[in-house]
Amino acid sequence: MANKNRPTDIRLHQQSRKLELVYADGVSHQLSCEFLRVHSPSAEVTGHGPGQEVLQVGKEDVGIVNIEPIGHYAIKLIFSDGHDTGIYDWNYLFHLGCNQAELWENYLQRLAAAGHQRKA
C-alpha cells in the first residue's frame, strides 16, 4: 500500500541549508537543516520516554552532508555535526512540514526558558 505522505521528490539546497520535500498532490515543505536537527527522532534528542527530551542548542550552522534511504519508509539524515542516528519516516517528515511554525515557536520558547539564545 502506498504511503500518501511519501514525498515524490527530495531536494537538498546546500546554500540555504534547506531540505525540500515535494508531494504528489503538489504540496511542498522546506525544512531548514537546523529545524530537522533539533527535531531529530533519535533517542539522543527525544530521550527514552516522556520528559527525557534533550534540548539541542548551537545548531544554527548545521548542514546535511548525506541522505540515506531506509527501505521504502524513511530516510536517515547525516548532519555536519556528526549526528546520524535519526530515522525520519515519511509520516514524521510530513508532520514536521505541516506543523513547522508551531514546532519552531515551541523550540524557541524552550531555548529561552533554558537561558539559551540562537546566534543571528
A tleap script that builds the chain and sets N, CA, C and O, in Angstrom:
source leaprc.protein.ff14SB
mol = sequence {
  NMET ALA ASN LYS ASN ARG PRO THR ASP ILE
  ARG LEU HIE GLN GLN SER ARG LYS LEU GLU
  LEU VAL TYR ALA ASP GLY VAL SER HIE GLN
  LEU SER CYS GLU PHE LEU ARG VAL HIE SER
  PRO SER ALA GLU VAL THR GLY HIE GLY PRO
  GLY GLN GLU VAL LEU GLN VAL GLY LYS GLU
  ASP VAL GLY ILE VAL ASN ILE GLU PRO ILE
  GLY HIE TYR ALA ILE LYS LEU ILE PHE SER
  ASP GLY HIE ASP THR GLY ILE TYR ASP TRP
  ASN TYR LEU PHE HIE LEU GLY CYS ASN GLN
  ALA GLU LEU TRP GLU ASN TYR LEU GLN ARG
  LEU ALA ALA ALA GLY HIE GLN ARG LYS CALA
}
set mol.1.N position { 0.841 -1.180 0.000 }
set mol.1.CA position { 0.000 0.000 0.000 }
set mol.1.C position { 0.889 1.248 0.000 }
set mol.1.O position { 1.832 1.354 0.785 }
set mol.2.N position { 0.577 2.175 -0.881 }
set mol.2.CA position { 1.377 3.396 -0.998 }
set mol.2.C position { 1.093 4.324 0.175 }
set mol.2.O position { -0.040 4.443 0.641 }
set mol.3.N position { 2.148 4.973 0.634 }
set mol.3.CA position { 2.014 5.925 1.727 }
set mol.3.C position { 1.800 7.312 1.123 }
set mol.3.O position { 2.669 7.828 0.421 }
set mol.4.N position { 0.633 7.917 1.401 }
set mol.4.CA position { 0.332 9.233 0.812 }
set mol.4.C position { 1.270 10.318 1.310 }
set mol.4.O position { 1.376 11.378 0.692 }
set mol.5.N position { 1.955 10.065 2.427 }
set mol.5.CA position { 2.893 11.050 2.974 }
set mol.5.C position { 4.313 10.860 2.459 }
set mol.5.O position { 5.233 11.550 2.899 }
set mol.6.N position { 4.494 9.926 1.528 }
set mol.6.CA position { 5.829 9.724 0.947 }
set mol.6.C position { 6.085 10.801 -0.101 }
set mol.6.O position { 5.302 10.947 -1.040 }
set mol.7.N position { 7.166 11.552 0.048 }
set mol.7.CA position { 7.450 12.594 -0.948 }
set mol.7.C position { 7.802 11.982 -2.302 }
set mol.7.O position { 8.395 10.905 -2.378 }
set mol.8.N position { 7.430 12.684 -3.359 }
set mol.8.CA position { 7.785 12.243 -4.709 }
set mol.8.C position { 9.157 12.780 -5.096 }
set mol.8.O position { 9.793 12.276 -6.021 }
set mol.9.N position { 9.607 13.806 -4.382 }
set mol.9.CA position { 10.917 14.378 -4.660 }
set mol.9.C position { 11.497 14.944 -3.362 }
set mol.9.O position { 10.783 15.536 -2.553 }
set mol.10.N position { 12.785 14.753 -3.184 }
set mol.10.CA position { 13.505 15.291 -2.032 }
set mol.10.C position { 14.722 16.012 -2.582 }
set mol.10.O position { 15.555 15.424 -3.272 }
set mol.11.N position { 14.812 17.302 -2.263 }
set mol.11.CA position { 15.937 18.104 -2.762 }
set mol.11.C position { 16.626 18.785 -1.595 }
set mol.11.O position { 15.984 19.421 -0.759 }
set mol.12.N position { 17.937 18.645 -1.550 }
set mol.12.CA position { 18.733 19.336 -0.538 }
set mol.12.C position { 19.325 20.583 -1.171 }
set mol.12.O position { 20.070 20.501 -2.148 }
set mol.13.N position { 18.990 21.734 -0.612 }
set mol.13.CA position { 19.516 23.018 -1.085 }
set mol.13.C position { 20.648 23.398 -0.129 }
set mol.13.O position { 20.405 23.904 0.967 }
set mol.14.N position { 21.892 23.145 -0.561 }
set mol.14.CA position { 23.052 23.335 0.313 }
set mol.14.C position { 23.238 24.791 0.722 }
set mol.14.O position { 23.549 25.076 1.879 }
set mol.15.N position { 23.048 25.715 -0.220 }
set mol.15.CA position { 23.333 27.125 0.086 }
set mol.15.C position { 22.383 27.663 1.158 }
set mol.15.O position { 22.822 28.324 2.099 }
set mol.16.N position { 21.080 27.383 1.019 }
set mol.16.CA position { 20.110 27.866 2.009 }
set mol.16.C position { 19.971 26.898 3.184 }
set mol.16.O position { 19.269 27.186 4.153 }
set mol.17.N position { 20.643 25.748 3.091 }
set mol.17.CA position { 20.567 24.702 4.126 }
set mol.17.C position { 19.111 24.324 4.416 }
set mol.17.O position { 18.657 24.343 5.560 }
set mol.18.N position { 18.395 23.979 3.335 }
set mol.18.CA position { 17.003 23.542 3.471 }
set mol.18.C position { 16.796 22.239 2.712 }
set mol.18.O position { 17.375 22.002 1.651 }
set mol.19.N position { 15.949 21.408 3.299 }
set mol.19.CA position { 15.536 20.167 2.654 }
set mol.19.C position { 14.124 20.404 2.140 }
set mol.19.O position { 13.220 20.737 2.907 }
set mol.20.N position { 13.946 20.230 0.845 }
set mol.20.CA position { 12.634 20.430 0.228 }
set mol.20.C position { 11.995 19.075 -0.041 }
set mol.20.O position { 12.602 18.193 -0.650 }
set mol.21.N position { 10.777 18.930 0.418 }
set mol.21.CA position { 10.004 17.704 0.211 }
set mol.21.C position { 8.803 18.062 -0.652 }
set mol.21.O position { 8.022 18.948 -0.303 }
set mol.22.N position { 8.656 17.367 -1.789 }
set mol.22.CA position { 7.550 17.631 -2.708 }
set mol.22.C position { 6.664 16.389 -2.734 }
set mol.22.O position { 7.151 15.260 -2.802 }
set mol.23.N position { 5.355 16.619 -2.680 }
set mol.23.CA position { 4.384 15.527 -2.622 }
set mol.23.C position { 3.546 15.475 -3.895 }
set mol.23.O position { 3.443 16.460 -4.625 }
set mol.24.N position { 2.953 14.316 -4.147 }
set mol.24.CA position { 2.188 14.071 -5.372 }
set mol.24.C position { 1.045 15.060 -5.552 }
set mol.24.O position { 0.690 15.397 -6.681 }
set mol.25.N position { 0.466 15.530 -4.449 }
set mol.25.CA position { -0.675 16.460 -4.551 }
set mol.25.C position { -0.234 17.912 -4.752 }
set mol.25.O position { -1.066 18.819 -4.738 }
set mol.26.N position { 1.073 18.134 -4.939 }
set mol.26.CA position { 1.570 19.477 -5.182 }
set mol.26.C position { 2.045 20.205 -3.932 }
set mol.26.O position { 2.669 21.262 -4.031 }
set mol.27.N position { 1.758 19.657 -2.770 }
set mol.27.CA position { 2.221 20.256 -1.517 }
set mol.27.C position { 3.740 20.120 -1.457 }
set mol.27.O position { 4.296 19.104 -1.873 }
set mol.28.N position { 4.399 21.142 -0.942 }
set mol.28.CA position { 5.837 21.017 -0.704 }
set mol.28.C position { 6.168 21.708 0.612 }
set mol.28.O position { 5.517 22.677 1.003 }
set mol.29.N position { 7.179 21.198 1.280 }
set mol.29.CA position { 7.657 21.764 2.534 }
set mol.29.C position { 9.147 22.013 2.397 }
set mol.29.O position { 9.867 21.195 1.824 }
set mol.30.N position { 9.609 23.138 2.919 }
set mol.30.CA position { 11.038 23.412 3.001 }
set mol.30.C position { 11.399 23.487 4.473 }
set mol.30.O position { 10.935 24.368 5.196 }
set mol.31.N position { 12.226 22.558 4.903 }
set mol.31.CA position { 12.610 22.451 6.310 }
set mol.31.C position { 14.100 22.745 6.435 }
set mol.31.O position { 14.919 22.153 5.732 }
set mol.32.N position { 14.445 23.665 7.335 }
set mol.32.CA position { 15.852 24.003 7.497 }
set mol.32.C position { 16.596 22.836 8.143 }
set mol.32.O position { 16.011 22.039 8.877 }
set mol.33.N position { 17.873 22.752 7.862 }
set mol.33.CA position { 18.707 21.707 8.471 }
set mol.33.C position { 18.686 21.835 9.988 }
set mol.33.O position { 18.639 20.833 10.700 }
set mol.34.N position { 18.721 23.074 10.481 }
set mol.34.CA position { 18.669 23.289 11.926 }
set mol.34.C position { 17.372 22.739 12.505 }
set mol.34.O position { 17.389 22.045 13.522 }
set mol.35.N position { 16.247 23.045 11.862 }
set mol.35.CA position { 14.938 22.555 12.315 }
set mol.35.C position { 14.923 21.024 12.357 }
set mol.35.O position { 14.482 20.423 13.336 }
set mol.36.N position { 15.407 20.410 11.288 }
set mol.36.CA position { 15.432 18.940 11.237 }
set mol.36.C position { 16.357 18.366 12.301 }
set mol.36.O position { 16.048 17.335 12.899 }
set mol.37.N position { 17.487 19.021 12.545 }
set mol.37.CA position { 18.448 18.533 13.542 }
set mol.37.C position { 17.874 18.604 14.956 }
set mol.37.O position { 18.003 17.655 15.728 }
set mol.38.N position { 17.242 19.725 15.293 }
set mol.38.CA position { 16.728 19.865 16.657 }
set mol.38.C position { 15.460 19.043 16.871 }
set mol.38.O position { 15.051 18.821 18.010 }
set mol.39.N position { 14.833 18.589 15.779 }
set mol.39.CA position { 13.651 17.733 15.885 }
set mol.39.C position { 13.965 16.300 15.449 }
set mol.39.O position { 13.074 15.569 15.017 }
set mol.40.N position { 15.213 15.911 15.562 }
set mol.40.CA position { 15.604 14.545 15.206 }
set mol.40.C position { 14.808 13.544 16.048 }
set mol.40.O position { 14.648 13.730 17.255 }
set mol.41.N position { 14.310 12.481 15.405 }
set mol.41.CA position { 13.568 11.465 16.158 }
set mol.41.C position { 14.472 10.485 16.904 }
set mol.41.O position { 13.989 9.476 17.418 }
set mol.42.N position { 15.757 10.760 16.969 }
set mol.42.CA position { 16.693 9.844 17.636 }
set mol.42.C position { 16.532 9.895 19.149 }
set mol.42.O position { 16.056 10.888 19.699 }
set mol.43.N position { 16.928 8.831 19.807 }
set mol.43.CA position { 16.880 8.767 21.270 }
set mol.43.C position { 17.795 9.823 21.887 }
set mol.43.O position { 17.532 10.304 22.989 }
set mol.44.N position { 18.864 10.184 21.186 }
set mol.44.CA position { 19.788 11.223 21.668 }
set mol.44.C position { 19.060 12.554 21.876 }
set mol.44.O position { 19.444 13.346 22.737 }
set mol.45.N position { 18.007 12.799 21.086 }
set mol.45.CA position { 17.237 14.043 21.165 }
set mol.45.C position { 15.943 13.845 21.949 }
set mol.45.O position { 15.600 14.663 22.803 }
set mol.46.N position { 15.227 12.763 21.659 }
set mol.46.CA position { 13.906 12.553 22.268 }
set mol.46.C position { 13.975 11.879 23.622 }
set mol.46.O position { 12.998 11.884 24.370 }
set mol.47.N position { 15.130 11.293 23.946 }
set mol.47.CA position { 15.223 10.527 25.181 }
set mol.47.C position { 14.561 9.169 24.997 }
set mol.47.O position { 14.225 8.776 23.880 }
set mol.48.N position { 14.381 8.470 26.083 }
set mol.48.CA position { 13.784 7.129 26.010 }
set mol.48.C position { 12.381 7.100 26.591 }
set mol.48.O position { 11.836 6.029 26.858 }
set mol.49.N position { 11.805 8.261 26.785 }
set mol.49.CA position { 10.450 8.341 27.312 }
set mol.49.C position { 10.065 9.779 27.546 }
set mol.49.O position { 10.906 10.675 27.473 }
set mol.50.N position { 8.783 10.008 27.831 }
set mol.50.CA position { 8.310 11.369 28.065 }
set mol.50.C position { 9.107 12.065 29.174 }
set mol.50.O position { 9.405 11.473 30.211 }
set mol.51.N position { 9.440 13.325 28.932 }
set mol.51.CA position { 10.171 14.108 29.909 }
set mol.51.C position { 11.676 13.922 29.845 }
set mol.51.O position { 12.405 14.547 30.615 }
set mol.52.N position { 12.157 13.076 28.944 }
set mol.52.CA position { 13.598 12.828 28.828 }
set mol.52.C position { 14.215 13.517 27.610 }
set mol.52.O position { 15.360 13.241 27.253 }
set mol.53.N position { 13.456 14.417 26.970 }
set mol.53.CA position { 13.953 15.102 25.785 }
set mol.53.C position { 15.199 15.915 26.128 }
set mol.53.O position { 15.318 16.453 27.229 }
set mol.54.N position { 16.120 15.997 25.177 }
set mol.54.CA position { 17.356 16.746 25.370 }
set mol.54.C position { 17.317 17.960 24.439 }
set mol.54.O position { 17.330 17.813 23.217 }
set mol.55.N position { 17.270 19.148 25.022 }
set mol.55.CA position { 17.221 20.382 24.236 }
set mol.55.C position { 18.510 20.524 23.435 }
set mol.55.O position { 19.607 20.473 23.992 }
set mol.56.N position { 18.371 20.701 22.136 }
set mol.56.CA position { 19.517 20.843 21.245 }
set mol.56.C position { 19.837 22.322 21.107 }
set mol.56.O position { 18.964 23.114 20.752 }
set mol.57.N position { 21.069 22.700 21.380 }
set mol.57.CA position { 21.483 24.101 21.288 }
set mol.57.C position { 22.703 24.228 20.370 }
set mol.57.O position { 23.461 23.277 20.183 }
set mol.58.N position { 22.871 25.421 19.806 }
set mol.58.CA position { 24.039 25.690 18.970 }
set mol.58.C position { 24.023 24.982 17.631 }
set mol.58.O position { 25.079 24.636 17.103 }
set mol.59.N position { 22.839 24.761 17.071 }
set mol.59.CA position { 22.729 24.027 15.803 }
set mol.59.C position { 22.431 24.943 14.618 }
set mol.59.O position { 22.048 24.467 13.550 }
set mol.60.N position { 22.607 26.272 14.802 }
set mol.60.CA position { 22.259 27.231 13.757 }
set mol.60.C position { 23.000 26.983 12.441 }
set mol.60.O position { 22.433 27.187 11.368 }
set mol.61.N position { 24.246 26.550 12.512 }
set mol.61.CA position { 25.073 26.400 11.310 }
set mol.61.C position { 25.152 24.962 10.801 }
set mol.61.O position { 25.927 24.673 9.889 }
set mol.62.N position { 24.364 24.065 11.376 }
set mol.62.CA position { 24.437 22.674 10.962 }
set mol.62.C position { 23.897 22.512 9.540 }
set mol.62.O position { 22.964 23.201 9.127 }
set mol.63.N position { 24.504 21.595 8.816 }
set mol.63.CA position { 24.038 21.261 7.478 }
set mol.63.C position { 23.800 19.762 7.385 }
set mol.63.O position { 24.101 19.014 8.315 }
set mol.64.N position { 23.266 19.344 6.275 }
set mol.64.CA position { 23.093 17.914 5.995 }
set mol.64.C position { 24.164 17.536 4.993 }
set mol.64.O position { 24.276 18.156 3.935 }
set mol.65.N position { 24.961 16.511 5.323 }
set mol.65.CA position { 26.039 16.098 4.428 }
set mol.65.C position { 25.668 14.877 3.598 }
set mol.65.O position { 26.293 14.605 2.573 }
set mol.66.N position { 24.641 14.135 4.045 }
set mol.66.CA position { 24.211 12.972 3.266 }
set mol.66.C position { 22.789 12.600 3.648 }
set mol.66.O position { 22.340 12.838 4.769 }
set mol.67.N position { 22.098 12.011 2.688 }
set mol.67.CA position { 20.742 11.490 2.897 }
set mol.67.C position { 20.766 10.039 2.442 }
set mol.67.O position { 21.105 9.743 1.296 }
set mol.68.N position { 20.405 9.138 3.345 }
set mol.68.CA position { 20.400 7.709 3.015 }
set mol.68.C position { 18.972 7.174 3.064 }
set mol.68.O position { 18.266 7.386 4.051 }
set mol.69.N position { 18.537 6.481 2.006 }
set mol.69.CA position { 17.207 5.875 2.054 }
set mol.69.C position { 17.192 4.719 3.052 }
set mol.69.O position { 18.161 3.969 3.164 }
set mol.70.N position { 16.091 4.588 3.766 }
set mol.70.CA position { 15.875 3.468 4.684 }
set mol.70.C position { 14.642 2.739 4.173 }
set mol.70.O position { 13.510 3.151 4.425 }
set mol.71.N position { 14.879 1.653 3.455 }
set mol.71.CA position { 13.769 0.918 2.852 }
set mol.71.C position { 12.912 1.843 2.007 }
set mol.71.O position { 13.415 2.733 1.322 }
set mol.72.N position { 11.592 1.611 2.071 }
set mol.72.CA position { 10.647 2.453 1.331 }
set mol.72.C position { 9.853 3.333 2.275 }
set mol.72.O position { 8.805 3.860 1.902 }
set mol.73.N position { 10.348 3.500 3.505 }
set mol.73.CA position { 9.528 4.181 4.502 }
set mol.73.C position { 10.196 5.378 5.163 }
set mol.73.O position { 9.540 6.094 5.920 }
set mol.74.N position { 11.486 5.621 4.903 }
set mol.74.CA position { 12.169 6.669 5.660 }
set mol.74.C position { 13.488 7.058 4.997 }
set mol.74.O position { 13.940 6.448 4.028 }
set mol.75.N position { 14.082 8.110 5.573 }
set mol.75.CA position { 15.448 8.497 5.228 }
set mol.75.C position { 16.228 8.726 6.514 }
set mol.75.O position { 15.667 9.063 7.556 }
set mol.76.N position { 17.528 8.533 6.409 }
set mol.76.CA position { 18.431 8.874 7.508 }
set mol.76.C position { 19.214 10.095 7.060 }
set mol.76.O position { 19.815 10.102 5.986 }
set mol.77.N position { 19.202 11.125 7.893 }
set mol.77.CA position { 19.935 12.348 7.586 }
set mol.77.C position { 21.242 12.343 8.370 }
set mol.77.O position { 21.257 12.108 9.578 }
set mol.78.N position { 22.331 12.604 7.664 }
set mol.78.CA position { 23.633 12.706 8.299 }
set mol.78.C position { 23.985 14.188 8.325 }
set mol.78.O position { 24.090 14.836 7.284 }
set mol.79.N position { 24.165 14.712 9.536 }
set mol.79.CA position { 24.392 16.145 9.728 }
set mol.79.C position { 25.876 16.452 9.865 }
set mol.79.O position { 26.679 15.590 10.221 }
set mol.80.N position { 26.218 17.700 9.574 }
set mol.80.CA position { 27.616 18.133 9.607 }
set mol.80.C position { 28.211 18.123 11.011 }
set mol.80.O position { 29.431 18.192 11.159 }
set mol.81.N position { 27.372 18.040 12.045 }
set mol.81.CA position { 27.909 17.951 13.418 }
set mol.81.C position { 28.127 16.502 13.855 }
set mol.81.O position { 28.428 16.234 15.018 }
set mol.82.N position { 27.971 15.567 12.904 }
set mol.82.CA position { 28.212 14.162 13.197 }
set mol.82.C position { 26.969 13.382 13.595 }
set mol.82.O position { 27.018 12.154 13.672 }
set mol.83.N position { 25.857 14.061 13.851 }
set mol.83.CA position { 24.626 13.364 14.249 }
set mol.83.C position { 24.110 12.559 13.064 }
set mol.83.O position { 23.931 13.091 11.969 }
set mol.84.N position { 23.873 11.269 13.294 }
set mol.84.CA position { 23.425 10.410 12.188 }
set mol.84.C position { 22.518 9.276 12.652 }
set mol.84.O position { 22.404 8.257 11.970 }
set mol.85.N position { 21.873 9.440 13.802 }
set mol.85.CA position { 21.079 8.327 14.338 }
set mol.85.C position { 19.570 8.514 14.193 }
set mol.85.O position { 18.805 7.656 14.633 }
set mol.86.N position { 19.131 9.599 13.595 }
set mol.86.CA position { 17.693 9.816 13.450 }
set mol.86.C position { 17.159 9.199 12.169 }
set mol.86.O position { 17.691 9.444 11.086 }
set mol.87.N position { 16.107 8.399 12.291 }
set mol.87.CA position { 15.423 7.831 11.128 }
set mol.87.C position { 14.116 8.617 10.962 }
set mol.87.O position { 13.213 8.527 11.794 }
set mol.88.N position { 14.034 9.378 9.888 }
set mol.88.CA position { 12.881 10.239 9.616 }
set mol.88.C position { 11.927 9.497 8.677 }
set mol.88.O position { 12.146 9.449 7.467 }
set mol.89.N position { 10.861 8.916 9.254 }
set mol.89.CA position { 9.918 8.219 8.372 }
set mol.89.C position { 9.025 9.252 7.688 }
set mol.89.O position { 8.965 10.411 8.099 }
set mol.90.N position { 8.329 8.806 6.631 }
set mol.90.CA position { 7.536 9.732 5.810 }
set mol.90.C position { 6.483 10.458 6.639 }
set mol.90.O position { 6.284 11.660 6.461 }
set mol.91.N position { 5.816 9.762 7.530 }
set mol.91.CA position { 4.777 10.404 8.337 }
set mol.91.C position { 5.367 11.475 9.248 }
set mol.91.O position { 4.769 12.536 9.425 }
set mol.92.N position { 6.541 11.202 9.830 }
set mol.92.CA position { 7.174 12.189 10.719 }
set mol.92.C position { 7.604 13.419 9.929 }
set mol.92.O position { 7.399 14.544 10.383 }
set mol.93.N position { 8.198 13.220 8.756 }
set mol.93.CA position { 8.607 14.359 7.928 }
set mol.93.C position { 7.400 15.197 7.519 }
set mol.93.O position { 7.466 16.427 7.523 }
set mol.94.N position { 6.303 14.537 7.168 }
set mol.94.CA position { 5.091 15.259 6.785 }
set mol.94.C position { 4.552 16.047 7.981 }
set mol.94.O position { 4.131 17.195 7.839 }
set mol.95.N position { 4.567 15.422 9.154 }
set mol.95.CA position { 4.155 16.094 10.392 }
set mol.95.C position { 5.022 17.332 10.641 }
set mol.95.O position { 4.498 18.396 10.969 }
set mol.96.N position { 6.340 17.200 10.488 }
set mol.96.CA position { 7.236 18.345 10.687 }
set mol.96.C position { 6.896 19.476 9.719 }
set mol.96.O position { 6.856 20.645 10.101 }
set mol.97.N position { 6.653 19.110 8.468 }
set mol.97.CA position { 6.325 20.124 7.463 }
set mol.97.C position { 5.012 20.827 7.746 }
set mol.97.O position { 4.925 22.049 7.632 }
set mol.98.N position { 4.001 20.077 8.111 }
set mol.98.CA position { 2.668 20.645 8.353 }
set mol.98.C position { 2.618 21.476 9.629 }
set mol.98.O position { 1.802 22.392 9.737 }
set mol.99.N position { 3.465 21.175 10.580 }
set mol.99.CA position { 3.427 21.825 11.892 }
set mol.99.C position { 4.683 22.651 12.179 }
set mol.99.O position { 4.983 22.961 13.333 }
set mol.100.N position { 5.404 22.998 11.129 }
set mol.100.CA position { 6.704 23.647 11.270 }
set mol.100.C position { 6.654 24.925 12.115 }
set mol.100.O position { 7.478 25.097 13.013 }
set mol.101.N position { 5.711 25.814 11.844 }
set mol.101.CA position { 5.658 27.094 12.558 }
set mol.101.C position { 5.448 26.879 14.056 }
set mol.101.O position { 6.142 27.481 14.875 }
set mol.102.N position { 4.502 26.029 14.409 }
set mol.102.CA position { 4.205 25.760 15.817 }
set mol.102.C position { 5.370 25.063 16.511 }
set mol.102.O position { 5.724 25.412 17.637 }
set mol.103.N position { 5.967 24.074 15.837 }
set mol.103.CA position { 7.100 23.337 16.419 }
set mol.103.C position { 8.300 24.264 16.619 }
set mol.103.O position { 8.991 24.171 17.633 }
set mol.104.N position { 8.549 25.151 15.662 }
set mol.104.CA position { 9.679 26.069 15.762 }
set mol.104.C position { 9.472 27.044 16.912 }
set mol.104.O position { 10.397 27.303 17.682 }
set mol.105.N position { 8.263 27.585 17.031 }
set mol.105.CA position { 7.962 28.519 18.109 }
set mol.105.C position { 8.136 27.837 19.466 }
set mol.105.O position { 8.667 28.433 20.402 }
set mol.106.N position { 7.691 26.601 19.565 }
set mol.106.CA position { 7.845 25.835 20.803 }
set mol.106.C position { 9.325 25.637 21.124 }
set mol.106.O position { 9.732 25.757 22.280 }
set mol.107.N position { 10.123 25.336 20.113 }
set mol.107.CA position { 11.565 25.163 20.302 }
set mol.107.C position { 12.198 26.463 20.811 }
set mol.107.O position { 12.999 26.444 21.746 }
set mol.108.N position { 11.834 27.596 20.188 }
set mol.108.CA position { 12.394 28.882 20.606 }
set mol.108.C position { 12.005 29.204 22.047 }
set mol.108.O position { 12.815 29.753 22.793 }
set mol.109.N position { 10.794 28.874 22.444 }
set mol.109.CA position { 10.356 29.095 23.827 }
set mol.109.C position { 11.146 28.215 24.794 }
set mol.109.O position { 11.529 28.668 25.873 }
set mol.110.N position { 11.389 26.974 24.417 }
set mol.110.CA position { 12.177 26.069 25.263 }
set mol.110.C position { 13.614 26.569 25.397 }
set mol.110.O position { 14.200 26.509 26.478 }
set mol.111.N position { 14.182 27.065 24.287 }
set mol.111.CA position { 15.534 27.640 24.341 }
set mol.111.C position { 15.577 28.808 25.317 }
set mol.111.O position { 16.463 28.885 26.168 }
set mol.112.N position { 14.618 29.710 25.189 }
set mol.112.CA position { 14.574 30.900 26.050 }
set mol.112.C position { 14.411 30.497 27.510 }
set mol.112.O position { 15.074 31.054 28.385 }
set mol.113.N position { 13.538 29.537 27.776 }
set mol.113.CA position { 13.297 29.098 29.148 }
set mol.113.C position { 14.558 28.487 29.754 }
set mol.113.O position { 14.762 28.541 30.967 }
set mol.114.N position { 15.404 27.902 28.899 }
set mol.114.CA position { 16.645 27.289 29.376 }
set mol.114.C position { 17.796 28.312 29.418 }
set mol.114.O position { 18.920 27.974 29.788 }
set mol.115.N position { 17.502 29.554 29.037 }
set mol.115.CA position { 18.526 30.603 29.088 }
set mol.115.C position { 19.453 30.627 27.890 }
set mol.115.O position { 20.539 31.203 27.960 }
set mol.116.N position { 19.045 30.012 26.794 }
set mol.116.CA position { 19.870 29.996 25.572 }
set mol.116.C position { 19.287 30.962 24.554 }
set mol.116.O position { 18.084 31.223 24.534 }
set mol.117.N position { 20.166 31.486 23.711 }
set mol.117.CA position { 19.754 32.350 22.622 }
set mol.117.C position { 20.392 31.849 21.352 }
set mol.117.O position { 21.558 31.455 21.344 }
set mol.118.N position { 19.621 31.862 20.265 }
set mol.118.CA position { 20.171 31.468 18.960 }
set mol.118.C position { 21.108 32.544 18.440 }
set mol.118.O position { 20.893 33.732 18.680 }
set mol.119.N position { 22.152 32.125 17.726 }
set mol.119.CA position { 23.034 33.058 17.026 }
set mol.119.C position { 22.253 33.689 15.883 }
set mol.119.O position { 21.394 33.041 15.284 }
set mol.120.N position { 22.544 34.945 15.580 }
set mol.120.CA position { 21.890 35.617 14.447 }
set mol.120.C position { 22.422 35.073 13.130 }
set mol.120.O position { 21.994 35.512 12.063 }
savepdb mol mol.pdb
quit
